[in-house]
C-alpha cells in the first residue's frame, strides 16, 4: 500500500469520526441563517475526551449553560505542547483584565494567550469554543503547506507532447499540466504574464516543432473539479470576483481575464481587448465611448462576461473578472503563445487528463513557497491560500480536494500540534467559507507548533506586523507597545472578526495568542482585540 493510499485511509477515518462528532443544523438568529455545529457525541480519540461535545449535545441549537461550558473546558486533556488555562490551578495573571475588556462587546468570544517561553497561560476565555475563524483559517493553511511541502517548494507546471516530431509536425498533442501554482503568470510577479507561456512555446520551437497535428490539452486534475468553496459569501460571484476567483490545478493570471476598454476615436462602441488574448472566454460588450463609467461582470454559474457603461476619452481601463473555466483559459493562453511563436495548432484547446506516455519537454518552476506565504498572510490573499491549501492536500492524500482537505488538515494538526478532535475543521483554505470552525486552543497549539518547527522563520516572516504599511495591520496598534512587535493574521467576514499570532511582552517572553469573535459588533470587536494585544505587549512579571 502506497503512502498516499494509507494516508487517505486515515483521512477517511478522521472524516468519519469528525462527522460523528458534529452534525450541521441551521439556526435562524435575527433573520440571519447561521450554520451551527451541533454535537451528537463522540468517544475518546488520542486521549482527548469530547466533554464539550457532550455538553452541547444536550441542547444543540441553544447556548450551553456557563456551568456546562466550564465543565467542557476543564475536561480537556493537557499535552506537552499546550495546556488549556482552565486546567491550570489558580487564575492566569491577566485573566481578570482580559475578562473586563471582552465584556465591552456582546457576542461569542473565544480568546487565549500562552507564554511560549514560560509554558503558562496568561488568560483564557472559552478557549475550547469552536467558532468561525474567517481569514484566521489561513494560519492553519500556511502552517500545513509549509510543513507538508516545505518553504523552498516550487510548484512545477509542465509542457509535454504525446507523439513524435516528424518534418516539423508534432504528430500528437501539446499538454500543459499544472500542480496548482498560484503565481503562474501572476500580475504581481510577472512583468509580462505571457512570458512563462512564451518560454514553453520557445522550447517546442527549439525541438523543431512548426505545427501541431493535435490539440492543446490542459490538465488541472491534481485538484478536484470543485472551483469554489462551500458557503462562500454571495459577493464572490461564483468565482468572478477579483478577491475570490476560482481554484484550479492549472491556474494562470489569477484565473481572471483582463478586459481593456478604450474609447473609440470615431465614437460609438468602445474598443475591447482581452488580456491574455484568448478565444475561449465569451465577452459581450455594450460599452460606449463617452462619459460615465464602464464595468465588466460575470454572473455566477455562467461563462459570458458582459461589459457595459461608458468609456471616457481620457484613457483605457482594465477590468479583471474571474473566469468560469480557469484551466481552459490557461490552455488557450498557451495556444496563443504557440501561434505568436509561429507554431500552427490544428486542433482545439481542451481540458483533459495527460495521456499515458506523454513526454516532458519543459518544466516551469514557481517562486518558492515561502515568498507566496507573505502574500497569503500579510495581504490575506484568498487566491494564494486556496491553492497552497489544496496543494498540501494533494501532497498529503494524493488529491487537492475541498471536501477531503479538511479531514487531512485536521489529522495533521491532531498529530503534530495536539489539536483535539472537533476543534478544527477547514472547509477551504482561505476562511471565506462560513462552515470553517476553529477554537482558540486549536489556534494557539498550532502557533506554538509552527514556532518550534524548522519552517518557523518563514512562517513568522509571513505574518503582518503591527503598524507596518505592507500588511493588514498597517492601521492598528499605532503608538502602543505592540507596534513593530505584534505580528499576526487578521480575519473578517460578516459577523466575524479574528486576530491570532505572536507578541513579545515587556519582559521579552514570546506569547502566542488567538482572539476569535462571532457576533454583530465586529467594528467594536476590533477595538477589544487591539486592547487585548496591547495588554500582552505591556505585560511584565
C-alpha positions as CSV (number, residue, x, y, z in Angstrom):
1,X,0.0,0.0,0.0
2,X,1.4,3.4,-1.0
3,X,1.9,6.3,1.4
4,X,-0.9,8.4,-0.1
5,X,-3.3,5.5,-0.1
6,X,-2.5,4.8,3.6
7,X,-2.9,8.4,4.4
8,X,-6.2,8.5,2.5
9,X,-7.5,5.7,4.7
10,X,-6.5,7.6,7.8
11,X,-8.3,10.7,6.5
12,X,-11.4,8.8,5.8
13,X,-11.4,7.5,9.4
14,X,-10.9,11.1,10.6
15,X,-13.8,12.3,8.4
16,X,-16.0,9.6,9.8
17,X,-15.1,10.4,13.4
18,X,-15.4,14.1,12.8
19,X,-18.8,14.0,11.3
20,X,-20.0,11.6,14.1
21,X,-18.8,14.4,16.5
22,X,-20.6,17.2,14.6
23,X,-23.8,17.5,12.6
24,X,-24.9,20.6,10.8
25,X,-28.0,22.3,11.8
26,X,-29.3,25.7,10.8
27,X,-30.4,28.2,13.4
28,X,-32.3,31.4,12.5
29,X,-30.8,34.2,14.5
30,X,-32.3,37.7,13.9
31,X,-33.3,36.8,10.4
32,X,-29.8,35.5,9.5
33,X,-29.2,31.8,8.8
34,X,-26.0,30.7,10.5
35,X,-24.5,27.2,10.3
36,X,-24.1,25.9,13.8
37,X,-22.0,22.9,14.8
38,X,-24.3,20.8,16.9
39,X,-22.6,17.9,18.8
40,X,-24.1,14.5,18.8
41,X,-21.4,12.9,20.9
42,X,-18.1,11.0,20.4
43,X,-15.9,8.7,22.2
44,X,-12.2,9.2,23.0
45,X,-9.5,9.8,20.4
46,X,-5.9,10.0,21.3
47,X,-6.7,10.7,25.0
48,X,-8.9,13.7,24.1
49,X,-12.4,13.4,25.6
50,X,-15.2,15.2,24.0
51,X,-16.9,16.6,27.1
52,X,-17.6,19.9,25.3
53,X,-19.3,17.9,22.5
54,X,-21.5,16.1,25.1
55,X,-22.4,19.3,26.8
56,X,-23.6,20.8,23.6
57,X,-25.5,17.7,22.6
58,X,-28.0,18.3,25.3
59,X,-29.1,21.5,23.6
60,X,-27.7,21.6,20.1
61,X,-29.5,24.8,19.0
62,X,-29.1,26.7,22.2
63,X,-26.2,28.2,24.1
64,X,-24.8,25.8,26.7
65,X,-25.0,26.9,30.3
66,X,-21.9,28.6,31.8
67,X,-21.5,25.5,34.1
68,X,-21.6,23.2,31.1
69,X,-19.1,25.3,29.2
70,X,-16.8,25.4,32.2
71,X,-17.0,21.7,32.6
72,X,-16.2,21.1,28.9
73,X,-13.1,23.4,29.2
74,X,-11.9,21.8,32.3
75,X,-12.2,18.3,30.8
76,X,-9.8,19.0,28.0
77,X,-6.8,16.7,28.4
78,X,-3.4,18.5,28.6
79,X,-0.5,17.8,26.3
80,X,3.2,18.7,26.4
81,X,2.6,21.5,23.9
82,X,-0.3,23.5,25.4
83,X,-2.5,23.1,28.5
84,X,-5.8,25.0,28.3
85,X,-5.9,27.6,31.0
86,X,-8.9,26.1,32.7
87,X,-6.9,23.0,33.6
88,X,-4.3,25.1,35.5
89,X,-4.8,25.6,39.2
90,X,-5.3,29.3,40.1
91,X,-6.2,32.2,37.9
92,X,-3.9,33.2,35.0
93,X,-2.2,36.6,35.6
94,X,-4.1,38.6,33.1
95,X,-7.5,36.8,33.3
96,X,-9.4,39.5,35.2
97,X,-8.2,42.3,32.8
98,X,-9.0,40.2,29.7
99,X,-12.5,39.4,31.0
100,X,-13.1,43.1,31.7
101,X,-12.0,44.0,28.2
102,X,-14.0,41.3,26.4
103,X,-17.2,42.3,28.3
104,X,-17.3,45.6,26.3
105,X,-18.7,43.9,23.2
106,X,-21.5,41.3,23.3
107,X,-21.4,38.2,21.1
108,X,-19.4,35.0,21.2
109,X,-15.8,35.4,22.3
110,X,-13.1,32.8,22.5
111,X,-9.6,34.1,23.5
112,X,-6.4,32.6,24.7
113,X,-2.9,33.8,25.3
114,X,0.0,31.5,26.2
115,X,3.6,32.2,27.1
116,X,5.8,30.0,24.8
117,X,8.8,30.8,26.9
118,X,7.3,30.2,30.3
119,X,4.8,27.5,29.3
120,X,1.7,29.0,31.0
121,X,-1.5,30.7,30.2
122,X,-1.9,34.5,30.6
123,X,-5.6,34.4,30.0
124,X,-8.2,32.0,28.5
125,X,-11.9,32.7,28.0
126,X,-13.8,29.9,26.3
127,X,-10.6,28.6,24.8
128,X,-12.2,25.4,23.5
129,X,-15.3,27.0,22.0
130,X,-15.5,26.3,18.3
131,X,-16.1,29.5,16.3
132,X,-15.9,30.7,12.7
133,X,-12.3,31.9,12.2
134,X,-12.7,33.9,8.9
135,X,-9.2,34.6,7.5
136,X,-7.5,33.2,10.6
137,X,-8.2,30.0,8.8
138,X,-5.1,31.0,6.7
139,X,-2.9,30.3,9.7
140,X,-3.7,26.6,9.5
141,X,-3.4,26.6,5.7
142,X,0.0,28.2,5.7
143,X,1.4,26.1,8.5
144,X,0.1,22.9,6.8
145,X,1.6,23.9,3.5
146,X,5.0,24.8,5.0
147,X,5.0,21.5,6.9
148,X,3.9,19.3,4.0
149,X,5.5,21.0,1.0
150,X,8.4,22.9,2.7
151,X,9.3,26.6,2.5
152,X,11.6,26.0,-0.5
153,X,9.0,24.1,-2.5
154,X,8.4,25.4,-6.1
155,X,5.3,24.4,-8.0
156,X,6.0,22.7,-11.3
157,X,4.0,23.5,-14.5
158,X,4.9,21.1,-17.2
159,X,4.7,21.0,-21.0
160,X,4.5,17.6,-22.6
161,X,4.0,16.1,-26.0
162,X,2.1,12.9,-26.9
163,X,3.7,12.0,-30.2
164,X,6.8,12.1,-32.4
165,X,8.0,15.2,-34.3
166,X,8.3,14.5,-38.0
167,X,9.4,17.1,-40.5
168,X,8.4,19.9,-38.2
169,X,5.0,18.4,-37.4
170,X,4.1,17.2,-33.9
171,X,2.1,14.0,-34.5
172,X,0.1,14.4,-31.3
173,X,-1.0,16.9,-28.7
174,X,0.7,19.5,-26.6
175,X,-0.2,19.2,-22.9
176,X,0.2,21.7,-20.2
177,X,-0.1,20.1,-16.8
178,X,-0.4,22.1,-13.6
179,X,0.3,21.5,-9.9
180,X,-1.8,24.4,-8.6
181,X,0.9,27.2,-8.9
182,X,-1.0,30.4,-7.9
183,X,2.0,32.5,-9.1
184,X,1.9,31.2,-12.6
185,X,1.5,34.3,-14.9
186,X,0.5,36.3,-11.8
187,X,0.4,40.1,-12.5
188,X,2.4,40.9,-9.3
189,X,5.3,38.6,-10.2
190,X,5.4,38.7,-14.0
191,X,6.0,42.0,-15.9
192,X,4.6,40.1,-18.9
193,X,2.1,37.4,-17.8
194,X,2.6,35.6,-21.2
195,X,6.4,35.2,-20.6
196,X,6.3,31.7,-19.0
197,X,4.0,30.6,-21.8
198,X,6.3,32.1,-24.4
199,X,9.2,30.2,-22.9
200,X,7.2,27.0,-23.3
201,X,6.5,27.8,-26.9
202,X,10.2,28.5,-27.5
203,X,11.2,25.1,-26.1
204,X,8.9,23.4,-28.6
205,X,10.3,25.6,-31.4
206,X,13.8,24.6,-30.4
207,X,12.8,21.0,-30.9
208,X,11.8,21.8,-34.4
209,X,8.0,21.9,-34.0
210,X,6.4,24.1,-36.6
211,X,2.9,22.8,-36.4
212,X,0.8,20.6,-34.0
213,X,-1.4,18.0,-35.6
214,X,-3.4,17.5,-32.5
215,X,-4.8,19.8,-29.7
216,X,-3.5,21.8,-26.8
217,X,-4.6,20.0,-23.7
218,X,-4.8,21.5,-20.2
219,X,-4.5,19.1,-17.2
220,X,-5.7,20.6,-13.9
221,X,-6.6,17.3,-12.3
222,X,-4.1,17.4,-9.4
223,X,-7.1,19.2,-7.8
224,X,-10.7,18.2,-7.8
225,X,-13.2,19.9,-10.2
226,X,-14.9,22.0,-7.5
227,X,-13.8,25.6,-8.2
228,X,-15.3,27.5,-5.4
229,X,-15.7,26.6,-1.7
230,X,-18.9,25.7,0.1
231,X,-20.8,28.6,1.7
232,X,-18.6,31.4,0.2
233,X,-20.1,34.9,0.6
234,X,-22.5,35.9,-2.2
235,X,-20.3,38.8,-3.3
236,X,-17.7,36.3,-4.5
237,X,-19.9,35.9,-7.6
238,X,-19.3,32.2,-8.0
239,X,-15.6,32.9,-8.6
240,X,-16.0,36.0,-10.7
241,X,-14.8,38.4,-8.0
242,X,-11.1,39.5,-8.1
243,X,-10.7,38.8,-4.4
244,X,-12.0,35.3,-4.7
245,X,-11.6,33.8,-8.2
246,X,-12.0,30.0,-8.8
247,X,-9.4,27.5,-7.7
248,X,-7.8,25.3,-10.3
249,X,-5.0,22.8,-10.6
250,X,-3.9,24.7,-13.7
251,X,-4.1,28.4,-12.7
252,X,-3.0,31.4,-14.7
253,X,-3.2,35.1,-14.3
254,X,-5.1,34.8,-11.0
255,X,-7.7,32.8,-13.0
256,X,-9.0,36.1,-14.3
257,X,-9.3,37.7,-17.7
258,X,-8.3,41.3,-18.2
259,X,-10.8,43.3,-20.2
260,X,-9.3,46.5,-21.6
261,X,-11.8,49.1,-22.6
262,X,-10.6,52.0,-24.8
263,X,-12.5,55.0,-26.2
264,X,-13.2,54.7,-30.0
265,X,-11.7,57.8,-31.8
266,X,-14.7,57.7,-34.1
267,X,-17.2,57.4,-31.2
268,X,-19.8,54.7,-30.8
269,X,-18.9,51.3,-29.3
270,X,-15.8,51.2,-27.1
271,X,-12.8,49.1,-28.2
272,X,-12.4,45.9,-26.2
273,X,-9.2,43.8,-25.9
274,X,-8.7,40.7,-23.8
275,X,-5.6,40.1,-21.6
276,X,-4.4,37.4,-22.4
277,X,-5.8,37.4,-26.0
278,X,-7.7,34.1,-25.9
279,X,-10.7,32.9,-27.9
280,X,-12.4,30.6,-25.3
281,X,-13.8,33.3,-23.0
282,X,-17.1,34.7,-24.3
283,X,-17.3,38.5,-23.9
284,X,-20.3,40.7,-24.8
285,X,-19.7,44.4,-24.8
286,X,-22.3,47.1,-24.9
287,X,-19.8,49.8,-23.6
288,X,-19.9,53.1,-25.4
289,X,-17.4,55.8,-25.9
290,X,-18.3,58.8,-23.8
291,X,-18.8,59.9,-20.2
292,X,-19.9,57.7,-17.4
293,X,-18.3,54.6,-16.0
294,X,-17.8,51.2,-17.6
295,X,-17.8,47.9,-15.7
296,X,-17.3,44.2,-16.5
297,X,-19.1,41.4,-14.7
298,X,-19.9,37.7,-15.0
299,X,-23.0,36.1,-13.3
300,X,-22.3,33.1,-11.1
301,X,-22.7,29.9,-13.0
302,X,-22.4,31.5,-16.4
303,X,-19.4,31.7,-18.8
304,X,-20.2,35.0,-20.6
305,X,-18.6,38.3,-19.3
306,X,-20.6,41.4,-20.0
307,X,-19.1,44.9,-20.4
308,X,-21.4,47.9,-20.0
309,X,-21.3,51.6,-19.3
310,X,-19.2,54.4,-20.8
311,X,-15.5,54.9,-21.5
312,X,-14.3,58.5,-21.5
313,X,-11.6,59.8,-23.8
314,X,-9.0,60.1,-21.0
315,X,-7.5,56.7,-21.5
316,X,-8.1,53.0,-21.3
317,X,-9.4,50.9,-18.4
318,X,-8.6,47.3,-17.4
319,X,-11.3,45.3,-15.6
320,X,-10.3,41.8,-14.3
321,X,-13.0,39.2,-13.9
322,X,-12.7,35.7,-12.6
323,X,-13.4,33.1,-15.3
324,X,-15.7,30.1,-15.0
325,X,-13.1,27.7,-16.6
326,X,-9.6,28.6,-15.4
327,X,-7.9,25.6,-16.9
328,X,-9.3,26.3,-20.3
329,X,-8.1,29.9,-20.0
330,X,-4.5,28.7,-19.3
331,X,-4.7,26.2,-22.1
332,X,-5.9,28.7,-24.7
333,X,-3.3,31.2,-23.5
334,X,-0.6,28.7,-24.3
335,X,-2.2,28.2,-27.7
336,X,-1.9,32.0,-28.2
337,X,1.8,31.8,-27.3
338,X,2.3,29.0,-29.8
339,X,0.6,31.0,-32.5
340,X,2.7,34.0,-31.7
341,X,5.9,31.9,-32.0
342,X,4.8,30.7,-35.5
343,X,3.6,27.3,-34.4
344,X,0.3,26.4,-36.0
345,X,-2.2,24.3,-34.0
346,X,-4.8,22.3,-35.9
347,X,-6.9,21.0,-33.0
348,X,-8.9,22.8,-30.3
349,X,-7.9,23.9,-26.8
350,X,-9.5,21.5,-24.3
351,X,-9.2,20.2,-20.8
352,X,-8.4,16.5,-20.2
353,X,-6.0,14.3,-18.3
354,X,-2.5,13.9,-19.5
355,X,-2.4,10.9,-21.9
356,X,-0.2,7.9,-20.8
357,X,3.2,8.0,-22.3
358,X,3.4,11.8,-22.8
359,X,7.0,13.1,-22.8
360,X,8.2,16.1,-20.8
361,X,9.5,19.0,-22.9
362,X,9.8,21.8,-20.4
363,X,9.2,22.4,-16.7
364,X,8.4,25.9,-15.3
365,X,9.2,26.2,-11.6
366,X,7.4,28.8,-9.4
367,X,8.9,31.2,-6.9
368,X,9.5,29.5,-3.5
369,X,6.5,28.8,-1.3
370,X,8.0,31.0,1.4
371,X,7.6,34.0,-0.9
372,X,4.0,33.1,-1.5
373,X,3.3,32.9,2.2
374,X,3.9,36.7,2.6
375,X,1.1,37.4,0.1
376,X,-1.1,34.8,1.7
377,X,-0.8,36.2,5.3
378,X,0.4,39.8,5.1
379,X,-2.1,40.6,2.4
380,X,-4.7,38.0,3.3
381,X,-4.8,36.8,-0.3
382,X,-7.6,34.2,-0.8
383,X,-6.4,33.0,-4.2
384,X,-3.0,32.0,-2.8
385,X,-4.5,30.5,0.3
386,X,-6.8,28.2,-1.6
387,X,-4.2,27.0,-4.0
388,X,-1.5,26.2,-1.4
389,X,-4.1,24.5,0.8
390,X,-5.2,22.2,-2.0
391,X,-1.6,21.6,-2.9
392,X,-0.9,20.5,0.6
393,X,-3.9,18.1,0.4
394,X,-2.7,16.8,-2.9
395,X,0.7,16.1,-1.3
396,X,-0.8,14.5,1.8
397,X,-3.5,12.3,0.3
398,X,-3.0,12.4,-3.5
399,X,-5.9,14.8,-4.2
400,X,-6.3,18.5,-3.8
401,X,-9.9,18.4,-2.6
402,X,-12.3,20.9,-0.9
403,X,-14.3,18.0,0.5
404,X,-11.4,15.9,1.7
405,X,-8.8,18.5,2.5
406,X,-10.5,19.4,5.8
407,X,-10.1,16.0,7.3
408,X,-6.5,15.8,6.1
409,X,-5.5,19.1,7.7
410,X,-7.3,18.2,10.9
411,X,-5.4,14.9,11.1
412,X,-2.1,16.8,10.5
413,X,-2.8,19.2,13.4
414,X,-4.0,16.4,15.7
415,X,-0.7,14.6,15.2
416,X,1.7,17.5,15.0
417,X,0.2,20.1,17.3
418,X,-2.1,18.1,19.6
419,X,-5.2,19.8,18.4
420,X,-8.2,17.9,19.9
421,X,-10.7,16.2,17.6
422,X,-13.5,18.6,16.7
423,X,-11.6,21.8,17.5
424,X,-10.5,22.4,13.9
425,X,-12.2,21.8,10.5
426,X,-11.3,23.6,7.3
427,X,-13.9,23.7,4.5
428,X,-11.5,25.7,2.4
429,X,-8.0,27.3,2.7
430,X,-8.9,31.0,2.8
431,X,-11.5,31.2,5.5
432,X,-14.2,32.5,3.2
433,X,-16.5,29.6,4.0
434,X,-18.9,30.1,6.9
435,X,-18.6,26.4,7.5
436,X,-15.0,26.7,8.8
437,X,-14.5,26.1,12.5
438,X,-11.6,26.5,15.0
439,X,-11.1,27.1,18.7
440,X,-8.6,29.5,20.2
441,X,-7.0,26.4,21.8
442,X,-6.5,24.8,18.4
443,X,-5.1,28.1,17.0
444,X,-2.6,28.6,19.9
445,X,-1.4,25.0,19.8
446,X,-0.8,25.4,16.0
447,X,1.1,28.7,16.5
448,X,3.3,27.0,19.1
449,X,3.9,24.1,16.8
450,X,4.8,26.5,13.9
451,X,7.2,28.5,16.2
452,X,9.1,25.3,17.0
453,X,9.1,23.9,13.5
454,X,12.0,24.0,11.0
455,X,10.0,26.5,8.9
456,X,9.5,28.9,11.9
457,X,11.3,31.8,10.2
458,X,9.3,31.5,7.1
459,X,6.0,31.5,9.0
460,X,6.8,34.3,11.4
461,X,8.0,36.4,8.4
462,X,4.8,35.8,6.5
463,X,2.6,37.5,9.2
464,X,1.5,41.1,9.1
465,X,3.4,43.3,11.6
466,X,1.5,45.9,13.7
467,X,2.0,49.3,12.1
468,X,3.8,48.1,9.0
469,X,2.3,49.7,5.9
470,X,2.8,46.4,3.9
471,X,0.2,44.3,5.7
472,X,-3.3,44.2,7.1
473,X,-2.2,45.6,10.5
474,X,-1.0,48.8,9.0
475,X,-3.5,50.9,10.8
476,X,-3.6,49.1,14.1
477,X,-1.7,49.3,17.4
478,X,-0.1,52.7,16.5
479,X,1.6,54.3,19.5
480,X,1.3,51.1,21.6
481,X,4.0,48.7,22.8
482,X,2.6,46.2,20.2
483,X,3.6,48.4,17.2
484,X,6.5,46.9,15.4
485,X,6.2,43.9,17.7
486,X,2.9,42.1,17.4
487,X,2.7,40.1,14.2
488,X,-0.5,38.2,13.4
489,X,-3.2,37.2,11.0
490,X,-6.3,39.3,10.8
491,X,-9.7,37.9,9.8
492,X,-13.1,39.3,8.8
493,X,-16.3,38.2,7.1
494,X,-19.8,39.2,8.0
495,X,-20.3,38.8,11.8
496,X,-16.8,37.6,12.3
497,X,-13.6,39.4,13.5
498,X,-10.5,37.5,14.4
499,X,-6.8,38.1,15.2
500,X,-4.2,35.4,16.0
501,X,-0.4,35.5,16.2
502,X,2.5,36.4,18.4
503,X,3.7,39.3,20.5
504,X,6.6,39.8,22.9
505,X,5.8,41.0,26.4
506,X,7.6,43.9,28.0
507,X,9.9,41.4,29.8
508,X,10.8,39.7,26.5
509,X,8.8,36.5,26.7
510,X,7.1,35.4,23.5
511,X,3.3,34.9,23.6
512,X,1.1,33.1,21.2
513,X,-2.5,34.4,21.2
514,X,-5.8,33.9,19.5
515,X,-8.8,36.3,19.7
516,X,-11.9,35.0,17.9
517,X,-15.2,36.9,17.8
518,X,-18.5,35.9,16.3
519,X,-21.3,38.5,16.5
520,X,-22.8,41.7,15.2
521,X,-20.3,44.0,16.8
522,X,-17.3,43.4,14.5
523,X,-16.2,47.1,14.4
524,X,-16.2,47.3,18.2
525,X,-14.6,43.9,18.5
526,X,-11.6,45.2,16.6
527,X,-11.1,47.7,19.4
528,X,-11.3,44.9,22.0
529,X,-8.7,42.8,20.1
530,X,-6.4,45.9,20.0
531,X,-6.8,46.3,23.8
532,X,-6.0,42.6,24.4
533,X,-2.9,42.7,22.1
534,X,-1.7,45.9,23.9
535,X,-2.3,44.3,27.3
536,X,0.0,41.4,26.3
537,X,2.7,43.7,24.8
538,X,2.7,45.7,28.0
539,X,2.9,42.7,30.3
540,X,5.9,42.0,32.6
541,X,6.4,39.8,35.7
